[in-house]
Amino acid sequence: MSLKDRISDDIKTAMKAKDKVRLETVRSIKKVILEKESSVRAAGQESLTEAQELEILSQIAKQRKDSVTQYEQAGRDDLAAGEAAELAIIQEYLPEQLSDEAIAAAIDSWIAKTGAASPQDMGKVMGPVMKELKGRADGGKVQALVKAKLAG
C-alpha cells in the first residue's frame, strides 16, 4: 500500500473514531504530499518516489521536534504537548529509527572507507553516512556521533 493510500485510509479511520488530533495531523501530511506531488508533476515526474515521501515525512517530523523544543523553552507545555502528540503520529509513517550502536557502526564504516582522521574531515563522513541512514536516524544525533569519533 502506498503512503498516499495509507494516509487516505487513516483519515477515514480518524474521522470515524472522532480523533481530532490524528485527523488534523494526517490531513496536514496529505496536504504536504499533494503539494509536493503537483510540483514534481510539473517537472515531468508522474508521482513521488518512496525516497521523496520519506524526505517529506522527515521534514515534517523535524519541524514538530523543533516546535516542541521552542515551546518548552518558552514555558508553553500545553503547546509542546500538542506538537509532541502530532510528532508521535507522524513517526508512525517513518521507518523504525536505528539504535545508537547501528548508527555508530555505519559511522565507523564510513570513517574507515574515507580515511577521515580529524574533525576537519567531518564533511567526508557526514554526506555518505546521511545518505545511507536517510530517514532512519536523526541528523543531529549522527552529527554529534561523527564529531565525537573524529575528535577522539
Backbone as a ProteinNet text record, in pm:
[ID]
protein_1_A
[PRIMARY]
MSLKDRISDDIKTAMKAKDKVRLETVRSIKKVILEKESSVRAAGQESLTEAQELEILSQIAKQRKDSVTQYEQAGRDDLAAGEAAELAIIQEYLPEQLSDEAIAAAIDSWIAKTGAASPQDMGKVMGPVMKELKGRADGGKVQALVKAKLAG
[TERTIARY]
84.2	0	89.2	59.7	140.5	109.8	200.1	183.4	55.6	28.7	-89.3	-218	-222.3	-338.5	-353.7	-241.2	-243.3	-294.8	-251.8	-296	-445.4	-493	-637.3	-718.6	-671.7	-740.3	-737.7	-623.9	-611.3	-699.2	-720.6	-810.8	-952.1	-995.2	-1129.7	-1143.6	-1042.3	-1045.2	-1051.4	-972	-970.2	-1104.2	-1165.7	-1297	-1401.1	-1399.7	-1495.7	-1474	-1347.6	-1314.1	-1325.9	-1351.9	-1359.4	-1231	-1118.8	-987.1	-935.9	-962	-934.4	-785.7	-700.4	-556.4	-502.2	-536.1	-489.3	-542	-667.7	-727.5	-654.9	-632.9	-564.5	-420.7	-352.9	-213.7	-204.1	-287.8	-282.1	-324.4	-420.9	-460.6	-345.3	-270.6	-158.9	-49.6	-27.7	69.3	22.9	-105.7	-160	-147.7	-171.6	-162	-20.9	79.5	218.7	254.3	208.6	236.1	172.8	47.7	-19.2	50	95.8	167.9	297.3	370.9	497.6	471.1	365.1	330.7	298.9	226.4	193.4	318.3	413.7	535.8	623.3	626.7	706.4	637.9	505.2	432.4	466	479.7	515.4	654	738.1	873.1	878	762.1	757.1	758.3	763.4	762.7	617.8	580.8	440.6	393.1	473.8	435.6	561.9	541.6	654.4	719.7	849.3	920.7	913.6	947.5	947.1	1045.4	1159.4	1260.1	1205.9	1131.5	1073.3	967.6	887.7	787.3	855.9	962.3	1038	1097.7	1147.6	1204.4	1098.3	979.3	869.2	834.5	819.6	785.4	895.2	1019.4	1131.3	1129.4	1099.6	1093.8	980.7	865.4	751.2	783.8	846.3	882.6	983.9	1081.2	1182.4	1118.1	1022.7	953.2	881.7	817.2	746.4	845.1	959.4	1060.4	1109.4	1136.8	1182.7	1076.3	950.4	840.7	829	840.9	834.1	943.2	1064.9	1177.9	1152.1	1105.8	1082.2	970.3	862.9	752.3	796.6	878	926	1015.3	1100.1	1188.5	1108.7	994.6	910.3	815.1	820.6	733.9	590.5	567.9	433.7	417.1	407.1	397.2	270.2	163.4	39	59.5	125.8	152.2	256.6	355.5	458.2	395.3	299.7	232.5	154.1	89.8	15.1	107.1	220.8	318	378.1	402.5	458.6	359.6	230.9	128.9	127.4	137.9	142.3	268.6	381	507.7	496.9	432.7	416.5	337.2	237.2	155.7	238.8	315.3	399.5	503.1	559.9	663.2	610.4	480.4	422.5	443.2	458.8	476.5	623.4	712.5	856	908.7	1016.5	1076.5	1129.2	1145.4	1194.9	1333.4	1353.8	1481.2	1588.3	1709.7	1820.6	1870.5	1927.7	1986.1	2117.4	2164.4	2292.2	2406.4	2397	2501.6	2504.9	2387.6	2381.3	2432.8	2398.4	2446.9	2599.1	2650.1	2795.1	2867.5	2807.9	2870.1	2878.5	2772.6	2773.5	2878.9	2889	2987.9	3129.4	3154	3286.7	3323.6	3225.3	3247.6	3288.9	3218	3249.5	3378.3	3410.1	3539	3652.1	3638.2	3740.4	3748.4	3632.2	3629.3	3689.2	3663.2	3709.2	3846.6	3892.6	4022.6	4019.2	3900.2	3886.9	3959.3	4030.9	4110.7	4094.6	4038.2	4027.9	3893.1	3859.1	3732.6	3721.4	3834.6	3830.7	3775.5	3780	3730.9	3583.4	3515.7	3376.5	3286.3	3308.8	3228.1	3240.4	3359.8	3382.1	3294.6	3266.3	3191.8	3041.6	3003.9	2862.8	2777.8	2825.9	2747.8	2709.1	2807.1	2772.6	2693.9	2723.9	2651.3	2504.7	2479.5	2341.1	2263.9	2331.7	2265.2	2224.2	2314.6	2289.6	2179.4	2175.9	2082.9	1958.3	1939.9	1830.5	1696	1635.3	1504.4	1506.3	1621.7	1628.5	1711.5	1767.1	1847	1836.9	1833.3	1826.3	1960.6	1957.9	2080.6	2163.7	2098.3	2171.3	2247.6	2183.6	2248.2	2367.4	2348.9	2457.4	2574	2543.2	2648.7	2726.9	2656	2723.5	2814.6	2767.7	2848.6	2972	2954.7	3068.8	3171	3122.8	3211.9	3291.2	3223.8	3288.4	3394.3	3360	3453.8	3577.2	3557.7	3671.2	3754.8	3694.7	3769.5	3853.1	3801.6	3870.5	3961.3
-117.5	0	124.5	216.2	338.1	428	519.9	611.7	693.3	736.6	818.2	740.2	613.5	529.3	506.2	480.1	456.6	580.3	696.9	821.2	842.2	814.5	828.4	736.1	612.7	518.7	568.1	623	671.7	794	875	990.3	940.4	840.6	784.4	724.3	650.5	587.5	692.5	798.5	905	977.9	995.2	1061	975.6	846.7	756.9	751.2	755.1	747.9	883.9	988.4	1125.1	1164.8	1119.8	1150.8	1277.4	1390	1520.3	1542.7	1509.2	1531.9	1448.6	1320.1	1232.3	1281.2	1318.9	1364.4	1487.8	1586.7	1708.8	1679.9	1593.3	1561.3	1488.9	1389	1310.6	1395.7	1482.9	1574.5	1667.5	1713.7	1804	1730.4	1603.4	1523	1509.6	1478.3	1460.1	1589.1	1702.3	1831.5	1853.6	1828	1848.3	1752.7	1628.5	1529.7	1572.7	1618.3	1662.2	1783.2	1876.9	1994.2	1951.8	1862.1	1815.2	1737.2	1656.6	1577.4	1667.1	1774.9	1865	1934.5	1964.1	2028.6	1932	1803.1	1708.3	1673.4	1679.6	1655.1	1763.5	1885.8	1996.3	1975.1	1902.5	1874.6	1748.7	1685.7	1570.1	1435.4	1435.4	1309.8	1274.4	1147.6	1109	1112.9	1058.4	1059.1	1062.6	1075.6	1082	945.2	946.4	821.7	796.8	677.5	644.2	732.6	761.5	847.6	989.1	1039.6	1172.8	1176.5	1070.5	1062.4	1060.2	983.7	973.5	1109.5	1180.6	1313.3	1410	1403.9	1489.5	1458.9	1330.6	1291.9	1333	1318.9	1357.3	1507.2	1586.2	1731.5	1771	1707.5	1738.7	1701.3	1584.7	1539.8	1635.8	1680.3	1772.8	1904.6	1952.3	2076.2	2061.3	1946.1	1922.8	1915.6	1847.6	1838.9	1978.9	2060.5	2196.8	2277.4	2258.3	2330.1	2288.8	2158.4	2109.8	2176.4	2179.9	2240.3	2388.6	2459.2	2603	2630	2551.6	2570.5	2539	2435.3	2401.1	2511.2	2566.9	2675.7	2800.2	2818.9	2934.8	2907.6	2785.3	2751.7	2722.4	2691.9	2661.9	2510.3	2444.8	2299.1	2248.4	2328	2286.7	2274	2372.3	2368.1	2261.8	2244.6	2142.6	2004.6	1980.6	1850.1	1823.2	1925.7	1910.1	1875	1944.2	1916.2	1776.4	1736.4	1603.6	1494.6	1518.3	1420.9	1407.9	1520	1516.4	1446.1	1472.1	1408.3	1256.6	1208.9	1064.6	1002.7	1073.3	1023.7	1021.8	1126.9	1135.6	1023.7	994.5	891.7	752.4	732.7	603.8	575.3	678.8	663.5	651.9	688.3	681.4	541.3	501.9	372.2	374	256.2	246.1	309.9	387.9	456.2	356.1	376.6	288.2	315.3	214	229.3	306.4	355.8	428.3	338.1	210	114.7	98	88.8	73.6	199.2	314.2	440.4	447.5	411.9	414.4	319.7	203.1	106.7	164.3	230.6	292.5	403.3	481	589.7	532.3	428.4	365.6	314.5	254.9	202.1	313.7	427.1	536.8	608.4	612.4	670.8	587.3	455.1	365.3	379.7	388.4	398.6	529	637.9	768.8	806.2	734.1	766.2	892.2	931	1051.3	1030.9	1134.6	1121.1	1237.2	1348	1464.7	1533.5	1626.3	1698.9	1773.6	1805.9	1873.6	1781.2	1650	1552.6	1519	1592.3	1562	1559.9	1650.9	1657.2	1532	1470.9	1348	1234.8	1236.2	1127.4	1156.7	1279.6	1313	1287.9	1328.3	1311.3	1167.1	1076.9	938.4	870	904.9	843.9	885.8	1013.3	1060.8	1001.7	980.2	914	772.7	701.9	563.4	552.8	647.1	639.3	725	781.3	874.4	823.5	903.6	871.2	773.3	712.1	612.1	658.8	780.4	834	986	1043.8	1187.9	1249.4	1349.4	1413.3	1473	1531.4	1589.6	1485.1	1370.1	1261	1207.7	1192.1	1143.6	1241.7	1369.4	1471.1	1467.4	1455.1	1451	1328.6	1214.3	1091.4	1101.4	1157.1	1173.8	1267.9	1378.1	1476.9	1411.6	1333.3	1268.6	1168.2	1089.7	987.8	1051	1161.5	1225.7	1309.7	1353.6	1432.6	1342.9	1220.7	1132.2	1041.6
0	0	0	-89.1	-96.6	23.1	47.1	159.5	143.2	21	-5.3	25.9	-13.4	15.2	165.4	230.3	374.7	448.3	404.4	467.7	445.6	324.8	297.6	387.4	403.8	492.5	637.2	678.7	816.1	841.4	739.4	752.9	779.6	702.7	722.3	862.2	903.9	1036.2	1146.4	1133.9	1234.6	1238.8	1122.2	1118.3	1190.7	1163.8	1228.4	1378.5	1421.6	1563.9	1632.7	1554.5	1605	1680.1	1624.7	1681.1	1611.7	1674.3	1612.9	1586.1	1682.9	1667.6	1552.7	1548.8	1441.8	1307.1	1301.7	1176.8	1123.6	1208.8	1165.2	1120.8	1196.4	1163.9	1030.7	1011.7	888.1	768.8	789.8	681.5	644.5	744.1	714.1	636.6	669.1	594	449.4	431.8	296.3	215.7	280.5	212	158.3	242.3	200.7	86.6	96.3	-9	-140.8	-135.8	-258.1	-320.2	-235.6	-287.2	-356.8	-292.3	-350	-479.1	-477.1	-594.7	-714	-690.2	-801.2	-854.3	-767.5	-814.7	-895.2	-857.8	-936.3	-1067.5	-1069.3	-1194.3	-1296.4	-1247.9	-1336.5	-1396	-1323.3	-1371.4	-1457.9	-1479.7	-1569.1	-1498.7	-1367.5	-1292.8	-1260.6	-1277.4	-1261.3	-1116.4	-1024.6	-883.2	-797	-666.8	-574.7	-559.8	-546.1	-517.6	-367.2	-327	-184.7	-108.9	-171.5	-108.6	-88.1	-185.4	-172.6	-62	-53.1	53.6	190.3	199.5	323.9	361.8	262.5	285.8	339.1	282.5	327.4	472.5	503.6	640.8	739.3	698.7	784.5	811.7	708.7	725.1	820.3	803.5	890.3	1035.1	1053.9	1188.5	1251	1171.8	1223.1	1265	1187.2	1223	1357.2	1377.5	1504.2	1621.9	1601.6	1708	1745.2	1644.5	1669.6	1744.2	1705.9	1772.4	1918.7	1945.2	2083.3	2166.4	2112.9	2184.4	2212.3	2111.5	2128	2228.5	2222.5	2317.4	2459.8	2474.7	2609.3	2664.9	2579.9	2624.2	2662.2	2597.3	2625.2	2742.4	2796.5	2908.8	2868.2	2741.8	2692.4	2678.5	2793.6	2794.4	2726.4	2729.9	2664.1	2512.7	2453.7	2309.3	2275.2	2363.7	2341.9	2341.3	2429.5	2435.7	2307.5	2253.2	2127.8	2011.9	2003.8	1897.8	1914.6	2039.5	2065.9	2024.3	2046.4	2005.1	1853	1783	1636.7	1588.8	1655.1	1619.1	1631	1736.4	1755.7	1641	1593	1481.1	1353	1328.7	1208.2	1208.6	1325.8	1334.6	1302	1309.9	1271.8	1122.8	1043.5	899.4	859.1	950.6	922.5	952.3	885.1	918	1060.8	1117.5	1254.5	1263.6	1369.1	1388.6	1433.3	1385.2	1418.7	1560.6	1619.9	1753.5	1742.3	1856.6	1858.1	1810.7	1845.6	1805.5	1653.3	1591.1	1445.5	1375.5	1430	1373.5	1385.9	1503.9	1527.5	1432.9	1406.9	1315.2	1173.5	1129.1	996	990.1	1095.8	1100.3	1095.5	1176.7	1177.2	1037.8	972.3	837.6	741.3	745.8	654.2	691.7	820.5	860.2	801.6	807.9	752.1	599.9	532.3	385.8	335.7	408.6	361.8	415.4	517.3	576.2	660.8	706.3	788.6	921.8	966.6	1088.5	1185.8	1139.9	1227.3	1206	1294.7	1278.9	1144.9	1084.1	953.9	844.7	868.3	770.2	790.1	875.4	908.2	784.2	692.1	570.5	485.1	484.5	407.7	459.6	589.5	652.5	655.5	687.9	706.8	582.1	466	342.8	317	306.8	278.6	391.4	516.2	628.1	624.3	601.3	598.5	480.8	367.4	254.6	292.5	357.9	397	502.3	595.3	708.1	690.3	573.5	547.2	600.1	685	739	855.4	879.3	986.2	1104.5	1094.8	1204.7	1204.1	1322.6	1338	1299.7	1212.8	1165.7	1276.8	1376.5	1489	1568.2	1586.6	1660.3	1580.8	1449.6	1363.6	1367.8	1357	1358.4	1489.1	1601.5	1731.6	1742.5	1693	1699.1	1608.6	1487.7	1396.6	1459.4	1513.9	1576.6	1690.6	1774.3	1887.5	1840.7	1736.7	1687.4	1622.3	1551.3	1484.5	1581.4	1689.4	1786.9	1878	1901.7	1997.3	1929.1
[MASK]
++++++++++++++++++++++++++++++++++++++++++++++++++++++++++++++++++++++++++++++++++++++++++++++++++++++++++++++++++++++++++++++++++++++++++++++++++++++++

